[in-house]
């Protein structure tokens, strides 16, 4: 029993809660001090920053204004156009906000943003926050019909987009005010953000009456993408919870390779504001270019989705060795399942720096695995961080026993506020479903067994594809694998696997079936295994299983 539990077990309810609150506050202060967020500061700057907090509250607009005060001439963004200081980013986003207001965009209007990882995405987000407009982030891999559906449902008043998506958005953006965030030509059809910046005053704006909402779209791997309202964090408790497991530091350089429009990339941008981190950005992920950017900028942290790690490890050894990435202390991964073998291979190559966050667009984070967790139990999703509650329930809503598999329900201060089209996720006892099933080991580490809607019943037996996928991925000849349930006249459903082989390796279907049978129950052996050149994935690296089923 730890000291807190020892103290609170002897106290009456109100006193125990008071001790808990004091302990939580002390833990948060210690975590924030260790990260460098709480540090000595000139009294005049402290007063100005405090005034900004009163004006803006915990918003991106606050991050923009306070970093411009505290770190005015230091680098905020490094992208393919060069670098911008915090002061420049602040003034440029002020100008965009003023120009949007002059174009008729007001507080509570929606602004759709379809942009890759570059300064335009960040400046547009800050401008929306300063204006009080609601930002809707469009997935850069969406097809034209999906974009039409989303824009018709969300009804934004304006669109900020990279010019490369102009034709794709043609049917979706009729009647919207349009502005180009990135252009590779000088004769764009619409006004650019740079034009707005040049033509508008750059002074501070008055805060809006209501804070902006930020709408992140779900991946749509199993259906139509939904808009998830993301809350703005109240206070520093969520940041302290995150930093207690993932050791990001103040003023570090962070290579954000994960898409900014996705909840994982977006979260690291938002959480990077109080850290005054320098965001290193590239519009399109390229494995070698990522290593080069880390080496050139001496980045301390890399934010990725797991497939990016695989693509980097797939580079020839002589290519990987060209770049000195010894500055890298944190590889923060999320967005899709991180196979244990991939994580350990990465750490064998680049050092024990992998931190795997498990969560979803709806629940934010649930657990975080440290390098120590991954070494001890490859494939784990990690432990529950402070300030978060995770419980497992059976289909009837009852808690499962120790070590048993159950539906995962999560509670924290960062859960979403519902879908923009109405509805929410299932809830039990104030906790929200993550959409997955899993189990805890005896050391309190969570393992994900699969999606709660992916379980198949084959011949009366329950089968979760994730277990089979992980096993196949561990085979020396297999690069990656996916499994789905398909209809079967005899068994109701059967498991079918799809496999991508390692370059230069060879294995046949019978050998892989024998391999699965040697490790798992007979009813979990796929009836079919299809070999593919690559698995269908969306822009965040998740396998799009509906395409496999089709």
N, C-alpha and C positions, 0 to 999 in steps of 0.2 A: 504494500500500500504506500503511495507517495505521500508527501507532506500535506498537500492540499486535501487529499481524501482522509488522511488521519485527523486533520483539524475539523473538517466539516462533519465527519461522522459523529463527533462528540457535541455538536452544537445544535440548538433548535433551528427550525427552518429559516426564519428571517436572518439570523446571524450567519448561518451557513452560506446563504446567498450573498451576503455582504462580503464574507471572506472570499467567495468565488469571484466576485466582481473586482475586488482589489487585486487578487492574484492574476486575473485576466489582464487588467490594466498594466500591472507590472511586467507581465510577459510581453504585451504589445510594445511597451516603451523600450524594453531591452532588445526586442527584435528590430524595431525601427532604428534604434541607435546603432546596432550592429551593421545594419544596411547602409548607414550614413545619412539617413533621412533626418534624424535628429542630430544636429551638430551645431557648434558655435556659429553665430551669425551676427553681423553688425546690427546694433539696435535700430538704426534708421531703416535698414532693409527689413528687419523683422516687423517693424511697425507697418511698412508699406505692404508686406505680404499678408499680414493680419487683416488689413483693410480690404485687400483683394478677396480674401476668404469670406469676409462679411458680405461683399458685393455679389460674388458669384456662387458661393457654396461649392460642394465637391463635384466639379464639372470639368470637361476638357478646357473650357474657357479659363478656369482658375489655373490649370496647369500651364496654359499658354502665357498668362499674365505674370505668374509668380516666377517661372523660369526666366522670363525676360528681365525681371528685376534682379534675381539672384545670380544668374549666369549669362548675362546679357550678350557677351561677345564670344561665348563658347559654342561649340558646334552642336546643333540640334538634329540635323538630318544630313545624311550623306547618300546621294543617289546618283543616277547616271548623268545628271546635269551638273553635279558638283556638290557643294555643301552650303548649308544655311545656318546662321546662328539662331539662338533662341530669340533674340530681339528681332531679327529679320522674319522669322516664322510668325511671331506675334503680330508684327505690323502688316505683313502680307495677308494673314487671315482676317485681320481687322478690315482691310480694304475689300476683300472678297465679301465679307458680311455686309458692309455698307453698300456695295454694288448690288448684291442680291436684294437688299431692302429697296434700293432705288428701282429695281426691276419688278417690284410688287410682291416679293416674297416676304411674308411676315411670320411672326411667332405662331406656332402650331401648324403652319404649312409643312408639307412633306417635300423633301429633296431627295430624289433617287441618285445614288452614286454608284457608277459602274466603272471602277478604276483599278488598275493594278497597283503594286507596291511602289509608290513614289511620293514625292512631296505633295502632289495635288490631292491625294487621298487624305493626308493628314491635315492640310490647310483647309480643305472643304469641310472636314469634320469639325475643326475648331471654329470655322465660320458659322456653321449651323448652330453650334453651342452658344456662340455669342449673340446670334440672332434669335435663338429660341425656336428655330425650325427643327423638324424631326427628320433625322437622316435614315434613309432606307438603303441598305447595302445590297447590291445586285451581284450575284455570283457570275464571275467572268466566264464560266463554262456553260452557262445556261443556253439553251436553244431559243430561237425566236419565239415559238409558241409559249414557252415557259415565261419569257419576259413579258409577253402580252398579258398573260394571265395574272402575273404578279402586279404589274402596273395598273391593270384594270381594278384589281382588288384593293390595292393600297392607295391609289389615286394621288400620287405626288403632284405638286405644282410645278416642279422644275427637275431637270435632269443634268447632272454633271457626269461626263463620260470621257473615256479615252477614245480618240478618233478611230482607232481600229475597230471599235464596236458600232460605228455609225450605221452601217448597212443592217447589222443584226437587230438594231433597235428601231429601224425605220417604221415598222408596223406598230410598235409599242409606244412611241414617243410623240405621236401626233398631237399637236396642241400644247405640248409642254414647252416651257422656256428651257432652252438648251445651251449648255456651256461645255467647252472642251477642256478637259483636265490635262491631257497629254496629246501632242500631235507630232508626227514625224515629217510633216510638211508645213509649208508657210501659207497655204491657201485653203485653210479649213472653212467649212460651210458655216460654222457657228462661232460666236465670240468665245475666246479662250479665257481661262482664269488669269493668264498673264495680262491680257487686255484689261480685265477688270482691276487687277492690281495697279497697273500703270495709270488708269484713269480715275482712281478713287482715293479719297483721303484715307490716311492710315492711323488716325487717332483712335483712342479707345471708345467703345460704345457703352451706352447705358445697359445694364442687365435687363433681360426680358422678365416679364412677370412670372412665367413658368419655365422650368428647365426643359431642354430638349429631351426627346425620347430617341433611342437608337435601336433600330429594328434590324436584327440579324436574321437571315433566312436559314431555315433548316436545310440540311443537305439534299433532301429529296431523293435519297437512295431507294426508298421504298414507296414513294408516292409524290404528290404535288408538294413543292416547297411551301412551308408555312412561315409567316413572319412572327418572330419572337421578340416581344418588347423587353429590352435589357434595362434593368434599373441602374441608376447612378449610385455608386456605393456611398453609404452614409458613414462618415467617420473613416478611421484608418484600420478598423478591425479586419475587414477582408484583406487589405494589403498585408497586414501583419500575419494573418493566417497563411497567405501565399508565401511570404518571405521566410516563414518559420521552417518551410520544407525545401523551397527552391532559393538558394542563396544569391539572388540578384543584389547588386550593389549600386550605390549612388554614383552617378557620372560614368558608369561603365558604357562601353560601346556594345550595342546589341544588334546582331545581324538577324533581322526578322525575315526569314525565308517563307514562313507560313503565310498564306494570303491574308491581307489585312481585312478583307470583307468577311472572313470566317471568324467565329467566336474566339478561337485560340490566338490568331494573329492580332485581332482587335483587342483582346484582353491584355496582351503584352504591350501594345501601344499605350493603352489607358493606364495600366499599372506602371509603365515606364515614365509617366509624367511626374509623379511625386519623386521618382528617383532621378529626374533630370537626365535620363539616359540618352545617349546619342543613338538614333535609329539609323542603321545601315540598311539600305533598301536596294533591291534590284527588281525590275518590273516582272521578269520571267525567271523562274527557277532554272538554273543550270548547275549541275553538280560541281564541275570544275571551277566555274566562275564564283560559286559560293565559297569554296576553299580559298580562292585567290582574294576575295573580299575580306574574309576573316584574317588572312595573313597580312594583307596590305594595311588594314585598319587596326590590327591587333585587337580584334573583337574579343571580349571576355565571354559573351553569351551568344548562343545560336538558338533561334526559335524555329522549330520544324514540325512537320507532320511526318510520321514514321517512314512513308515511302521515300521521302527525300533522303533519309539516312541510308536506305537501301541503295538508292541511285548513286550516292557518293561512294559507298563501299564497292559498288560495281565498277568504279573507275579502275583502270589498270594501276598496279602498284606504283609504277614509275611516275604516273600522273599525280597520284596522291602524295608522293614523296617530294614533289616539286615545291610544295607550299608548307611553310612553317606555321602551324596552327597551335603552337605551344601556349598562346595566350588564352586559349579556349578552356574555361573552367566550368561552364554550364552548357549542356545541350538539353534544352527543355522541349520535350516532345508531347504531343497530344493530337486530338482530332480523329484518330482511328486506332485500332488495336496495335500495340507494339509487341511483336513476337519476342519471347525471351532470348532466342538465339541471335536475333538482330541486335538487341540491346547489348548483349555480351560481346558480340563481334565488334561493335562500335567502340566499346570501352577497351577491348584488347588493342584496338588500333589507335584511339585518340585519348585514352586515359579514362579513369572512372569519373565521368562527368555527366552521365545521363540521369535526368529527372523526368519521370513519366507521370503526367497528370491525367487521371481518368475523370471524365465528367461528360456533360452534354450541353448543347445550346440552352436547354431549359433549366438544368439544375446547377450550371456553372461547374465547380469542381466537387468531387466526392472524396477521392483519395489521391495521394501523391506518393510515388515510389522513388526513393533515393537510390544512389548507386549501391549502397550497402544492402538495401532491400533486394535489388535486382541481382546482385551477386549471390545472395543467400537463397533467393527463390525466383529464378528466371521466369518471366511471364506474369509476375504479380502486378496488379494495379496499384499496390502500395497500401499505406495506412491512412486512416482518417485524420486530417489535420485539425488542430484546435479551432473551435468555432463552427465545426461541421458535425452533423449527426448522420450516420448511415445505419439503416436497419434492413433486414431481409424478411420478406413475408411470403407465405404460401399463396396459392390461388384464391383461398378463402379469406385472405387478409389477416391471417394469424402469423405471429413470429415463428420462424423455423428454428430447429434445434441447432446446437453447436456443430459446425462443419457441414451442415446441410445446405443445399442449393435453394435459393429463393429469389424473388423479385427484389430489385435494389431500389430503396427509397431514401431520399436525401433531403436534409434540411440545412440551410445556411442563409446568410444575409444577401446572397447574390442570385437566388433563384429568379427565373424570369417572371413577368407579371401577366402572362397569358398570351395567346396568339392574337394577332391583329384581326384575324377573321372570326374571332370568337373561340371559346373553348380553352382548355388547358390540359395538363397531364393528370393522370390519376394521382390521388392523394390519400394517404392513410396516416392518421394521428398527426396531421400537420406536416408530414413529409411528402415529397414529390417523387414520382416514379422517374427513374433514369431511362426506362425502356429496356433495361438489360436484366439478366439473371446472373447470380454469382454466389460465391461462398467465401467464408473467412477460414484461414488456416489457424492452427493453435496459437500462432504468434500475432494474430490480429491483422494479418495481411489479406487484402481482398483479391480474389481471382474472378475474372469475368468468364462465365461459361457460355454466354451467347446472348442474342437478342431475345426478349421474352416473346416476340412474335415470330421468331425463326425456328422455334422448337418443332420438330416433326415427330409424328407417332408412326413408327414403322413396325408392323406386326405386333402392335400393342406395347412397344417399348419406346420410351422417350429418348430422343437423340438431339443433342445440340451441336450444330455444325462447327462451332468454334473449337471444340476439343479435337476434332478430326483435322481441321485446318492447321492448328498449332503443331500437331504431330507430323503431318505431312511436310510442313515447313522445316521441321527439324531434320528431315532426311538429307543426306549429304548431296544428293543430286537435284534437290528441289530448291528453287529460288523463292517461290511464293505459291500459295494455294488458297482456294476458296471452295466452299461446299454449300449446296442448296438442297432443299427438298423438292422432289418432282413426283408427280402422280404415278401410282403403281396399282395395277388391277388386283394383284395378289396381296400386297402388304398395305395398301392404302396410300402410303408414301414410301419413297426410298431415297437414300442419300446419293447425290451425284457430286463428284469432285472435279475441279478444274485446276490444272497444275501448269506452272511455268518452270522449266528446267534451268539449272545453272548453266552458264555458257561452257560448252565443251564436255558436259556430263550427259550420260544416257541412262535411262531406266525405262522399263516397260510397265504396262498397267498391272500385269500379274504380280510383278515384284513389289509394287507399291501396295497392292491389296494385301499381300502376305505381310508386309511391314506393319500395316495398320492392325491386322488380325493378331500379330504377335504382341501388340501393346494394348489393344482395346477389345471390348466384348465383340462377339461376332456380328451382332446386329448393328454395330457402328461402322462396319466396313462398307465403304461406298460400293454400290452395285456397278457404277460406271465411273471411269476416270478419263477425262478429256484433256489432252495436252494443247496448250495455247502459247502463242508468242508473247502475249501480255494479257493481264486482266483488265477489264474495263473499269476505269476509275474516274471519279469526279475531280474537280480542281483542288480539293482538300485531301486527295489521296485515298478516300474511301472507295472500296470496291462497290460498284453499282450492281447489286445482285439481281435486280429485276431484269437486267440485260442478259445475265447468265440463264435465268429461268426461261426467258423468251427464246 
